[in-house]
Amino acid sequence: MTDLTGPADDVRALLYVRPSMQQEDLGGLIRANGWQVDTASDISHASRLLDDNQYRVGLVHIDGFNKQLIDAEELFAEREGVAWVALAHSESLKQGNLCRIIHENFVDYFTLPIASGMTQLFSTLGHAYGMACLRQTGQAEPSFDDYEMVGASEHMRSLFVSIRKVAAVDAPVLISGESGTGKELIARAVHERSRNKNGPFVAVNCGALPENLINSELFGHEKGAFTGAAQRKIGWIEAAHGGSLFLDEIGDLPLDMQVNLLRFLQEGTIERVGGTQSISVKTRVVAATHIDLARAVEEGNFREDLFYRLNVLNLHSPPLRDRGEDIELLAKFYFNRFQVDAGRQVNGFTRKALEAIHGHGWPGNVREMINRVRRALVMCDGRMITPMDLGLVDSTDNGLVITLEQAREQAEAQTIRYALARNNRNISRTSRELGVSRVTLYRLLSKHGLASDSES
């Protein structure tokens, strides 16, 4: 997990190098926002600190092109694990030699004065921290399961703190949040910080299990337990012994199967299908859902006793639209991660592309962000990614004049489309969220040509 504002206790997050008597209070401002900071008065002091500590980010205040900066080039080159960020006045950036040094040694820069945008500075630092973490993984082609949790917003800082607290105990955890927000990443983060971190992490999508095989998949079966059971099978729960069991989309587990899971949570034992032996299993159970389980209990779709067994500790994965500055940070993070997909040099996002990114509602959350950025890198024809490459061309930006009625129609269609995405295209849940009947929703789907996108 990449926690941009609360790194592991044994890692110094940031080294701030500044000329003497300048920007005295910046270190304090950065600390106040959750970073661990050491301040060096010059490059020589910075070198000594780097010998004694591990840093992810180096922030360097640059007065201009001078001997001290020339001497610092060797330091930048030697410390490949540190992502360097430059602080410079706009006048200094007109010097060709200075621009060369920044281009060759720094992952990003921020234009002084600081008062012009503290939020942008923390976004820049967060981007650098993410790049440093990428360098340390050493994985050129990571799998989707290995995605980092990246964020510097207030929502994510609060989540990182909660994860550490929850990981310290062994009680069950329930993670709530919309689809695509990274609930499995949260579960993995809890596991990696728990006493069971050296044990297995077993992830099971309850909604993807065939109903007639759920018992066998979760609890295992003995040879000959049913037709086709040619040999004994260890279930997912037993496979998670000594580690953590992640039950994703727990709300999709059928009622008659929920009682078996409840029995395991109460007694800590299972019986394989077709078996008579009680088997003790010790595992940390972490469940996740994108639906309101409390409402599901009220509607009779989820057992109340199981809900309270699972909801001992709870975490919430915030939707991307609520994460403010993280939106651009994530776009740049995944741009850098998947830049190799372009097969050529792509330098970043155009200003209009960044505006489109901030203006989009992100109904698919981080998963949608990943898909759009990867697709844009492949489809981009120029050196910069445009809104068209991202598939985020606004209808009001194409030069066409639309009537007020047409604007209402577009807004209605977009609202329905986003609600469908949040509810995995489930008609019942979508109609409840929108406050309309199923019949009305079907009519609206047909009206806007969205009927083929939905499920009952």
Buried (B, 14 or more C-beta within 10 A) or exposed (E): BBBBBBBEEEEBBBBBBBBEEEBEEBBEBBBEBBBBBBBBEBBEBBBEBBEEEEBBBBBBBBBBBEEBBEEBBEBBEEBEEBBBBBBBBEEBBEBEEBBEBBEEBBBBBBBBEBEEEEEBBBBBBBBBBBBBBBEEEEEEEEEEEEBBBBBBBBBBBEBBBBBBEBBEEBEBBBBBBBBBBBBBBBBBBBBBBBEBEEBBBBBBBBBEBEEEEBBBBBBBBBEEBEEEBEEBBEBBBBBBBEBBBBBBBBBBBEEEBBEBBBBBBEEEEBBBBBBEEEBEBEBBBBBBBBBBBEEBBEEEBBBEEBBEBBBBBBBBBBBBBEBBBBBBBBBBBBBBBBBEBBEEEBEBBBEBBBBBBEEBBBBBBBBBBBBBBBBBBEBBEEEBBBBBBBBBBEEEEEEEEEEEEEEEBBEEBBBBBBBBBBBBBBBEBBBBBBEBEEEEBBEBBEEBEBEEEBEE
